[in-house]
Amino acid sequence: MSQSLLEKAKMAARIKTNAFDDEITDLLNAALLDLGCAGVVIPQDASLLVERAQLTYFKMNFGQPDNYDQLKASYDEQKAQLSMRTGFTDWGGTDGQV
């Protein structure tokens, strides 16, 4: 059985309660909006690369993480990489080719 992104986020943050589900879902959706602002088009079958960026964004913005700067740098790099991949933009071509 496949885990939902919400379940993956909770596992990544070691959260066992449902008390934060709305906040977590909001952060995961905010990540998609932020990626969209960077020109990333989310594929219909939501790529694992996009999910990984969403999870990093969530971990960066949930609570007050000790490693915020590292998470921010990681998310910014993931966003930049996605915005340069043709499979994740609407500027044509084939994935992996410039």
C-alpha positions in Angstrom: 0.0 0.0 0.0 1.3 3.4 -0.9 1.7 6.1 1.7 0.0 9.4 1.2 2.2 12.5 1.2 0.6 13.6 4.5 1.7 10.2 6.0 5.2 10.6 4.6 5.5 14.1 6.0 4.4 13.0 9.5 6.8 10.1 9.4 9.6 12.5 8.3 8.9 14.7 11.3 8.3 11.8 13.6 4.7 13.0 14.3 2.3 10.4 15.5 -0.8 12.5 16.2 -3.4 13.8 13.8 -3.5 17.2 15.6 -1.2 18.9 13.0 -2.7 17.4 9.8 -4.3 20.6 8.6 -1.0 22.6 9.2 1.0 19.9 7.5 -1.3 19.8 4.5 -1.2 23.6 4.2 2.6 23.5 4.1 2.7 20.8 1.5 0.2 22.8 -0.6 2.2 26.0 -0.1 5.3 24.2 -1.4 3.4 23.4 -4.6 2.5 27.1 -5.0 6.0 28.2 -4.3 7.4 25.7 -6.9 4.8 27.1 -9.3 6.0 30.6 -8.8 9.5 29.3 -9.8 8.0 28.0 -13.1 7.7 24.4 -12.1 4.8 22.6 -13.6 3.6 19.7 -11.5 3.2 16.6 -13.5 -0.2 14.8 -13.3 1.5 11.8 -11.7 3.3 13.9 -9.0 6.9 13.0 -9.3 9.0 11.8 -6.4 11.3 14.8 -7.0 8.3 17.1 -6.4 7.3 15.1 -3.3 10.8 15.4 -2.0 10.8 19.2 -2.4 7.4 19.4 -0.7 8.7 17.3 2.3 11.8 19.5 2.5 9.7 22.7 2.5 7.4 21.2 5.2 10.4 20.3 7.4 11.9 23.7 6.9 8.6 25.5 7.9 7.1 23.3 10.6 8.0 24.4 14.1 11.5 25.9 14.6 13.9 23.4 13.2 17.5 23.6 14.4 18.8 23.0 10.8 16.6 25.6 9.1 19.5 27.0 7.0 20.4 23.6 5.7 16.8 22.8 4.9 16.4 26.2 3.2 19.5 25.6 1.1 18.3 22.1 0.2 14.8 23.3 -0.8 16.2 26.2 -2.8 18.5 23.7 -4.7 15.7 21.3 -5.3 13.4 24.1 -6.6 16.2 25.4 -8.9 16.8 22.0 -10.3 13.1 21.4 -11.0 12.7 24.8 -12.6 15.5 23.9 -15.1 14.2 20.4 -16.0 12.1 20.4 -19.2 9.9 17.7 -17.8 8.8 20.0 -15.0 8.4 23.2 -17.0 6.1 24.3 -19.8 8.9 25.5 -22.1 9.1 22.3 -24.2 11.8 19.9 -25.1 12.4 16.5 -23.5 13.5 15.8 -19.9 17.2 16.1 -19.4 17.9 18.0 -22.6 18.6 21.7 -22.8 
